[in-house]
Amino acid sequence: MLKGTSNAGLVGGKFAADQKFDPEDNCAKNKLFQGENFERAQKALEKLRPIAKRHNSTLAQLVLAWLIAQPQTNAVAGARYPQQAIDNALAGNLKLSADEIAEIDAIGRIVTDHLDDNPVMWNW
């Protein structure tokens, strides 16, 4: 998964695999939402869904729990509504095994291994 970047709801499963973005939408300018990167992200999300289901959690909660489990890492999660903030906070209750953390790391590399070294994710 991606550390240090906004995913604009991508890891929450907010967008369909065939989603088309308006050119004025910020998502259209984000590398994660473009072409093969977006297709790989969708494949990674499909692999994450069974892990989330095992924990009776959402994809967003699973990814937040994975991020929290990283050494020397802080998670900053956005929320537009009070319920989203509550749901994000519940990620702190999710306990991932070392094997699950490694599995999620590997799934994230489906996307990250194909990104360039530029830390800027937007093409403004």
C-alpha positions in Angstrom: 0.0 0.0 0.0 1.0 3.6 -0.3 2.6 5.4 2.6 2.9 9.2 2.6 0.3 9.9 0.0 -3.4 10.7 -0.3 -5.5 8.0 -1.9 -8.7 10.1 -2.2 -10.8 7.1 -1.0 -9.2 4.6 -3.4 -8.3 2.1 -0.6 -11.8 2.4 0.8 -13.1 0.8 -2.4 -15.0 4.0 -3.3 -14.4 3.7 -7.0 -15.5 1.0 -9.5 -12.9 -0.7 -11.8 -14.4 1.0 -14.8 -14.7 4.4 -13.1 -14.2 7.4 -15.5 -13.0 10.6 -13.9 -13.9 14.1 -15.1 -10.8 15.9 -16.3 -11.5 18.6 -13.7 -11.6 16.0 -10.9 -8.4 15.9 -8.8 -8.5 12.1 -9.1 -7.9 12.4 -12.8 -4.6 14.1 -12.1 -3.4 11.5 -9.5 -1.1 8.8 -10.8 -3.0 6.2 -8.8 -6.2 6.9 -10.8 -4.6 6.7 -14.2 -4.5 3.8 -16.6 -2.5 0.7 -15.5 -1.9 2.1 -12.1 -5.6 2.3 -11.5 -6.1 -1.2 -12.8 -3.4 -2.6 -10.6 -4.9 -0.7 -7.6 -8.3 -2.4 -8.3 -6.6 -5.8 -8.5 -4.8 -5.1 -5.1 -8.1 -4.1 -3.5 -9.7 -7.4 -4.7 -6.9 -9.3 -2.9 -7.4 -7.2 0.2 -11.2 -7.8 0.4 -10.9 -11.4 1.9 -8.5 -10.2 4.6 -10.9 -7.3 5.5 -13.8 -9.8 5.6 -11.9 -12.1 8.0 -11.6 -9.2 10.3 -15.2 -8.0 9.8 -13.8 -4.6 8.7 -13.9 -2.3 5.8 -11.0 -2.0 3.3 -10.3 1.5 4.7 -10.1 0.1 8.3 -7.8 -2.8 7.1 -5.4 -0.4 5.4 -5.4 2.0 8.4 -4.6 -1.0 10.7 -1.8 -2.0 8.4 -0.4 1.5 8.4 -0.6 1.8 12.2 1.3 -1.5 12.4 4.3 0.0 10.5 7.2 1.0 12.7 7.7 4.7 13.3 4.6 5.5 11.3 1.6 7.7 12.0 -1.7 7.5 10.2 -3.7 10.6 9.3 -7.1 9.7 7.9 -9.4 12.2 6.4 -13.2 12.2 7.1 -16.0 14.2 5.6 -18.6 13.0 8.1 -18.7 12.0 11.8 -19.4 8.4 10.9 -16.3 8.2 8.8 -14.2 9.5 11.7 -15.7 6.8 13.9 -15.1 4.1 11.3 -11.5 5.2 10.9 -10.9 5.2 14.7 -12.2 1.6 14.8 -9.2 0.6 12.7 -7.2 0.9 16.0 -9.0 -2.2 17.3 -8.0 -4.4 14.4 -5.1 -6.6 15.2 -3.2 -8.0 12.2 -0.8 -10.9 12.5 2.7 -10.7 11.2 1.7 -13.0 8.3 -1.2 -10.7 7.4 1.0 -7.6 7.5 3.5 -9.3 5.2 0.6 -10.4 2.9 -0.7 -6.8 2.7 2.8 -5.6 2.0 3.0 -8.0 -0.9 -0.4 -7.0 -2.2 0.6 -3.3 -2.0 3.6 -4.0 -4.2 1.2 -4.9 -7.0 0.8 -1.1 -7.3 3.9 0.4 -5.8 6.5 -1.6 -7.7 5.3 0.0 -10.9 5.3 3.6 -9.8 8.2 5.9 -10.6 10.5 7.4 -8.0 8.8 10.8 -8.1 7.1 11.3 -4.7 4.6 13.7 -6.2 1.5 11.7 -7.1 -0.3 14.5 -9.0 0.2 15.7 -12.6 -1.0 19.3 -12.2 
